[in-house]
């Protein structure tokens, strides 16, 4: 069982109602692709993208945030956690990211998991000019069989947060692929 599967299984066992969760980051790469590199299975966390207002909805209608706290407490001795949740406006995505998500099948009963679609997952990896993120972006390009025209299209459709550092990092990362 990968770290992501362990974290998500623990979370699922604590949820009292259905929760739709969109993954990104290495958990999305590990669980959302055929034959991912083995190092993806050792990622110590799970990251999620939330639709605007989803965090508040979960607080009102589910025990999601309590289940997160319980999961993190239960797995802390192993260094595993789930805590990075970003509003859709905080990361680089296309306006159509919700329609492009890919279902992740698994044994979960309360969690309905998706990952960002290939283009949006690629864009999310262009937020930091970092060797690991660039390597992950290359993996996505290979798996999706994107050509230069595809990459150009995704980069042009990107909705970049109005944060100067992210804009600068995105520009640097984009040059690596164009």
Sine and cosine of phi, psi and omega as CSV:
sin_phi,cos_phi,sin_psi,cos_psi,sin_omega,cos_omega
0.00,0.00,0.75,-0.66,0.03,-1.00
-0.96,0.27,0.28,-0.96,0.05,-1.00
-0.86,0.51,-0.68,0.74,0.01,-1.00
-0.87,0.49,-0.69,0.73,0.02,-1.00
-0.89,0.45,-0.65,0.76,0.02,-1.00
-0.89,0.45,-0.73,0.68,0.00,-1.00
-0.88,0.48,-0.75,0.66,-0.06,-1.00
-0.93,0.36,-0.56,0.83,0.06,-1.00
-0.91,0.41,-0.66,0.75,0.05,-1.00
-0.89,0.45,-0.72,0.69,0.03,-1.00
-0.86,0.51,-0.73,0.69,-0.01,-1.00
-0.84,0.54,-0.64,0.77,-0.03,-1.00
-0.92,0.39,-0.33,0.94,-0.05,-1.00
-0.99,-0.15,-0.23,0.97,-0.03,-1.00
-0.98,0.22,0.60,-0.80,-0.01,-1.00
-0.98,-0.21,-0.12,0.99,0.03,-1.00
-0.43,-0.90,0.22,-0.98,-0.05,-1.00
-0.90,0.44,0.66,-0.75,0.07,-1.00
-0.73,-0.68,0.79,-0.61,0.09,-1.00
-1.00,-0.05,0.88,-0.48,-0.08,-1.00
-0.79,-0.61,0.77,-0.63,0.05,-1.00
-0.98,-0.20,0.85,-0.53,0.00,-1.00
-1.00,-0.03,0.49,-0.87,0.25,-0.97
-0.58,-0.81,-0.02,-1.00,-0.06,-1.00
0.98,0.18,-0.28,-0.96,-0.10,-0.99
-0.93,0.37,-0.48,0.87,0.08,-1.00
-0.88,0.47,-0.64,0.77,0.05,-1.00
-0.91,0.42,-0.63,0.78,0.02,-1.00
-0.93,0.37,-0.66,0.75,-0.03,-1.00
-0.91,0.41,-0.73,0.68,-0.11,-0.99
-1.00,-0.04,-0.30,0.95,-0.15,-0.99
-0.97,-0.24,0.09,1.00,-0.01,-1.00
-0.72,-0.69,0.50,-0.87,0.12,-0.99
-0.96,0.29,0.72,-0.70,0.09,-1.00
0.77,0.63,0.84,0.54,0.07,-1.00
-0.95,0.30,0.37,-0.93,0.09,-1.00
-0.82,0.57,0.61,-0.79,-0.10,-1.00
-0.86,0.51,-0.51,0.86,-0.04,-1.00
-0.90,0.44,-0.38,0.93,0.04,-1.00
-0.91,0.42,-0.49,0.87,-0.03,-1.00
-0.95,0.31,-0.24,0.97,-0.03,-1.00
-0.99,-0.13,0.03,1.00,0.05,-1.00
-0.84,0.54,0.68,-0.74,-0.14,-0.99
-1.00,0.02,-0.02,1.00,-0.07,-1.00
-0.60,-0.80,0.13,-0.99,0.08,-1.00
-0.80,-0.60,0.74,-0.67,0.00,-1.00
-0.91,-0.42,0.55,-0.84,-0.01,-1.00
-0.73,-0.68,0.47,-0.89,0.10,-1.00
-0.95,-0.31,0.75,-0.66,0.00,-1.00
-0.93,-0.38,0.65,-0.76,0.17,-0.98
-0.92,0.40,0.51,-0.86,0.04,-1.00
-0.83,0.55,0.79,-0.61,-0.02,-1.00
1.00,-0.02,-0.19,0.98,-0.05,-1.00
-0.92,0.40,-0.61,0.79,0.00,-1.00
-0.87,0.49,-0.69,0.72,0.01,-1.00
-0.92,0.39,-0.63,0.77,0.03,-1.00
-0.88,0.47,-0.70,0.72,0.03,-1.00
-0.88,0.47,-0.64,0.76,-0.01,-1.00
-0.88,0.47,-0.58,0.81,-0.02,-1.00
-0.99,0.15,-0.58,0.81,-0.22,-0.97
-0.92,-0.40,-0.16,0.99,-0.06,-1.00
-0.68,-0.74,0.11,-0.99,0.12,-0.99
-0.98,-0.20,0.42,0.91,-0.10,-1.00
-0.80,0.60,-0.78,0.63,-0.09,-1.00
-0.93,0.38,-0.57,0.82,0.09,-1.00
-0.92,0.39,-0.67,0.74,0.02,-1.00
-0.89,0.45,-0.61,0.79,0.06,-1.00
-0.87,0.49,-0.74,0.67,0.00,-1.00
-0.87,0.50,-0.69,0.72,0.00,-1.00
-0.91,0.41,-0.66,0.75,0.04,-1.00
-0.89,0.46,-0.72,0.69,0.01,-1.00
-0.88,0.48,-0.65,0.76,0.05,-1.00
-0.90,0.43,-0.68,0.73,-0.04,-1.00
-0.92,0.40,-0.55,0.84,-0.10,-1.00
-0.97,-0.24,0.02,1.00,-0.08,-1.00
-0.88,0.48,-0.56,0.83,-0.01,-1.00
-0.91,0.42,-0.35,0.94,0.04,-1.00
-0.99,-0.13,-0.02,1.00,0.00,-1.00
0.97,0.23,0.27,0.96,-0.03,-1.00
-0.98,-0.18,0.57,-0.82,-0.03,-1.00
-0.31,-0.95,0.29,-0.96,0.13,-0.99
-0.73,-0.68,0.94,-0.35,-0.07,-1.00
-0.50,-0.86,-0.19,0.98,-0.06,-1.00
-1.00,-0.08,0.98,-0.20,0.05,-1.00
-0.86,-0.51,0.83,-0.56,-0.06,-1.00
-0.89,-0.47,0.71,-0.70,0.13,-0.99
-0.90,0.43,0.55,-0.83,-0.04,-1.00
-0.81,0.59,-0.40,0.92,0.00,-1.00
-0.99,0.14,-0.12,0.99,-0.07,-1.00
-0.99,-0.12,-0.14,0.99,0.01,-1.00
-0.78,-0.63,0.27,-0.96,-0.02,-1.00
-0.98,0.18,0.88,-0.48,0.01,-1.00
-0.55,-0.83,0.17,-0.99,0.19,-0.98
-1.00,0.00,0.34,-0.94,0.06,-1.00
-0.87,0.49,-0.38,0.92,-0.04,-1.00
-0.99,-0.11,0.33,0.94,-0.12,-0.99
-0.83,0.55,-0.60,0.80,-0.05,-1.00
-0.91,0.41,-0.61,0.79,-0.01,-1.00
-0.95,0.30,-0.35,0.94,-0.09,-1.00
-0.99,-0.11,0.04,1.00,-0.05,-1.00
-0.90,0.43,0.42,-0.91,-0.01,-1.00
-0.89,-0.46,0.75,-0.66,0.00,-1.00
-0.94,0.34,0.66,-0.75,0.12,-0.99
-0.95,-0.32,0.90,-0.43,-0.01,-1.00
-1.00,0.08,0.58,-0.81,0.01,-1.00
-0.15,-0.99,-0.08,-1.00,-0.10,-1.00
-0.99,0.12,0.11,0.99,-0.12,-0.99
-0.95,0.32,0.59,-0.81,0.01,-1.00
-0.98,-0.22,-0.54,0.84,-0.01,-1.00
-0.97,-0.22,-0.49,0.87,0.01,-1.00
-0.99,0.12,0.77,-0.64,0.20,-0.98
-0.94,-0.35,0.96,-0.28,-0.13,-0.99
-0.99,-0.17,0.66,-0.75,0.20,-0.98
-0.74,-0.67,0.24,-0.97,0.16,-0.99
-0.83,-0.55,0.33,-0.94,0.12,-0.99
-0.84,0.54,0.58,-0.82,0.11,-0.99
-0.89,0.46,0.25,-0.97,-0.11,-0.99
-0.81,0.59,-0.73,0.68,-0.03,-1.00
-0.91,0.42,-0.69,0.72,0.01,-1.00
-0.94,0.34,-0.60,0.80,0.05,-1.00
-0.90,0.44,-0.66,0.75,0.08,-1.00
-0.85,0.53,-0.76,0.65,-0.01,-1.00
-0.87,0.49,-0.62,0.78,-0.02,-1.00
-0.90,0.44,-0.39,0.92,0.02,-1.00
-1.00,0.07,-0.01,1.00,0.00,-1.00
-0.98,-0.21,0.37,0.93,-0.01,-1.00
-1.00,0.02,-0.32,0.95,-0.01,-1.00
-0.70,-0.71,0.77,-0.64,0.07,-1.00
-0.98,0.18,0.98,0.18,-0.17,-0.99
-0.75,-0.67,0.71,-0.71,-0.04,-1.00
-0.82,0.57,-0.65,0.76,-0.02,-1.00
-0.92,0.38,-0.71,0.70,0.01,-1.00
-0.91,0.42,-0.63,0.78,0.04,-1.00
-0.91,0.41,-0.62,0.78,0.07,-1.00
-0.89,0.45,-0.68,0.73,0.05,-1.00
-0.88,0.47,-0.66,0.75,0.02,-1.00
-0.89,0.46,-0.64,0.77,0.04,-1.00
-0.90,0.43,-0.63,0.77,0.07,-1.00
-0.85,0.52,-0.71,0.71,0.00,-1.00
-0.89,0.45,-0.70,0.72,0.03,-1.00
-0.85,0.53,-0.71,0.71,0.01,-1.00
-0.90,0.43,-0.74,0.67,-0.03,-1.00
-0.90,0.44,-0.64,0.77,-0.02,-1.00
-0.99,0.12,-0.16,0.99,-0.05,-1.00
0.83,0.56,0.68,0.73,0.05,-1.00
-0.95,0.32,0.68,-0.74,0.16,-0.99
-0.98,-0.19,0.01,-1.00,-0.05,-1.00
-0.86,0.51,-0.61,0.79,0.03,-1.00
-0.90,0.43,-0.66,0.75,0.04,-1.00
-0.88,0.48,-0.73,0.69,-0.02,-1.00
-0.88,0.48,-0.70,0.72,0.03,-1.00
-0.86,0.51,-0.68,0.73,0.01,-1.00
-0.88,0.48,-0.72,0.69,-0.01,-1.00
-0.90,0.43,-0.70,0.72,-0.01,-1.00
-0.89,0.45,-0.63,0.77,0.02,-1.00
-0.93,0.35,-0.44,0.90,-0.01,-1.00
-1.00,0.03,-0.11,0.99,-0.09,-1.00
-0.89,0.45,0.67,-0.75,0.14,-0.99
-0.97,-0.22,0.96,-0.26,-0.10,-0.99
-0.99,-0.12,0.78,-0.62,0.04,-1.00
-0.83,0.56,0.51,-0.86,-0.02,-1.00
-0.98,0.18,0.84,0.55,0.03,-1.00
-0.83,-0.56,0.86,-0.50,-0.13,-0.99
-0.81,0.58,-0.70,0.71,-0.02,-1.00
-0.87,0.49,-0.67,0.74,0.01,-1.00
-0.91,0.41,-0.67,0.75,0.04,-1.00
-0.86,0.51,-0.69,0.72,0.00,-1.00
-0.91,0.42,-0.70,0.71,0.01,-1.00
-0.89,0.45,-0.66,0.75,0.03,-1.00
-0.87,0.49,-0.68,0.73,0.02,-1.00
-0.89,0.46,-0.70,0.72,0.03,-1.00
-0.89,0.45,-0.73,0.68,-0.02,-1.00
-0.90,0.44,-0.67,0.74,-0.02,-1.00
-0.85,0.53,-0.63,0.78,0.00,-1.00
-0.88,0.48,-0.46,0.89,0.02,-1.00
-0.92,0.39,-0.36,0.93,-0.11,-0.99
-0.91,-0.42,-0.13,0.99,-0.02,-1.00
-0.96,-0.29,0.00,0.00,0.00,0.00
